[in-house]
Structures are given as structure tokens and as C-alpha cells.
Amino acid sequence: MAAEVETMFYTRETPWHGLGTRVMEAPSSKEALYLSGLDWNVEQEPIYTETGNHISGFKANIRDTDQKVLGVVTDRYKVIQNGEAFAFTDELLGEGIRYETAGSLQGGRKVWLLAHLPQEYIIAGERISPYLLFSNTHDGSGAIRAAVTPIRVVCNNTLNLALNTAKRSWSTIHTGDIRSKLEEAKNTLFMANAYMDELGREFENLRRKKLTEKQVMEYIGLLIPLDENGTSQQKKNVIRLQNDMKMRYFDAPDLQDVGHNAYRFINAVSDFATHAEPLRKTANYREQVFARTVEGNPLIDKAYKMMCAA
């Protein structure tokens, strides 16, 4: 599913996804709301048939700036406005928080903001910067979600690992007492610390798992399998992707001092998932990659499970 970035800003250098409008300084919540194009509200209106009959039990979520219908939801659905999302994050992280990026996907149906957490970590000898990602939907398709997103600073790769021992995300549906649920979400900060501490321990475990070249190639084959019954072109395409991932493991300058181990493999897969160009470069492929970063990347999780079982 395409992400279809509608509006977005980013700070300083052009990010890997190449999306959005550049600003020089990370803005405050008020500035971020405007720069990201999220300075609008959602209104709920009743729904009628063409003959004027009221459709009970449902409402339309409508953007107030252009009257665009973002989705049809049940009467139980509670709206969380974009401004409330920024206010929640302000309160969660404290006054003076600076936002790195924020924006709108799929014509306003999905929105997100990314804020840099105040503490940085040195993990496995590298600087890992944690971010708080808050995402929300206005079309009834998903939950309100807050997640920790660790970024390997040297190469801007995400290291979103689905750890069994520590959660990186909190979510809730748009029904019931939303305000009370958001109060519960303040535990996200405690979750962030626990997740980053556990991530550090897990990275050390991964560094201790040595890999031979043969094992690396076998794991790449499992992640990007070659179909022996595929066409000649399909086989060439898969081999190209496999070679790309192989290059990111063996030849990446930032991994030369890491050693040949599971940690290096996870970083190579993350680099591939974040930066590799697809076989078919559609107009919105960068948006799709970014959406997987927002929602979690299944390829990275699969590689991590493989390394845990190694």
C-alpha cells in the first residue's frame, strides 16, 4: 500500500527518504504543526443516503480546511486532533521539545510526528539516537500509536527490533475514554528506557554470534529466496537484490570494524531495507519505505529472528 506523502517537513540534511520540506532548525510543536501541514481539524458529520435517509451508527470524518472525507467510522469512534497529538508529546517529553519531522500520509488519513528523545546511547561502541514516533489515523483503519525508533546515527538506519523482552510501542483504538488512555501512554518514556537498555544487551549478544561467509550467504538466500521455477528475468532480479545485500554486509565502510557477526548482519539488512532501490521504482517507492519505518519493517524483524535462532 502506497504511503502517498501529502505534506511533511524535515530538519537540516535531506533524510534518506528524500521527502518533505527542509527547515534549518527542529521546530517547536506550534511551528511543527504549521510546517507539516497538520494545522487542521477533523469534524464528524452524519451520513445520509441520496434520498435523504439518515444512516444511523456511522459518521464521516471530514477535514475542516477542504471538506475532504477522510473516512467513515462508527458512532463510538473518538477523534484525536493533530494539535492534541503534539500537545500530548509536549507534555510527555517536557517543555522545549524539538520535532525532527512530521507529516500527513494518504491525503490526511494517516498522520505522524517524530521527536528526538533527550538521552542518547552508546551501544556496541556506536551512537544510537532514540526517537519517539507518534502516529494516528483519521479514517478508522488503525490505532493511536507511540513507538520508540532507534536510529544508528552514523548511517541514519533504523534498528526497530521486535524484542521479546521489551516493548517498543504502545497503541490504543479510537473508542472509550481516549483521554485516560493517553494518560496511560505516558508510560512510553519508561518503555523507551527499558527498550533501549534491552536493545544494548541484545546487540552485545548479537556481536558475540560469529558468522562465516557461507552462513551469511545462506541467510541472505532465506531473506531473499530464489525461485528455481521463476523466469530468467525473475532470477536475475533476485540475484541482483542478493548481491546488493551481500555488498552491504561485506563492503559497507561503517561496518568494517564491527567484525563478522550477527550484529553486522542486522545492520546490513537494516541498510538494505532502508536504502535499497526496488526492482520496480514506482513514483512513490520512497513513501512506501518510509511507511514501513513508521509501522515497523518485517524484513528487519525476520532477520533478527533468524539471528536469535543462529
Helices and strands as residue ranges (DSSP letters): E 5-11, E 21-23, H 29-35, E 42-48, E 54-63, E 69-74, H 82-93, E 99-105, G 106-108, E 110-116, E 121-123, E 126-137, E 144-152, E 157-158, E 169-172, H 178-184, G 185-187, H 188-208, H 213-223, H 232-250, G 253-255, H 262-275, H 285-295, H 298-309
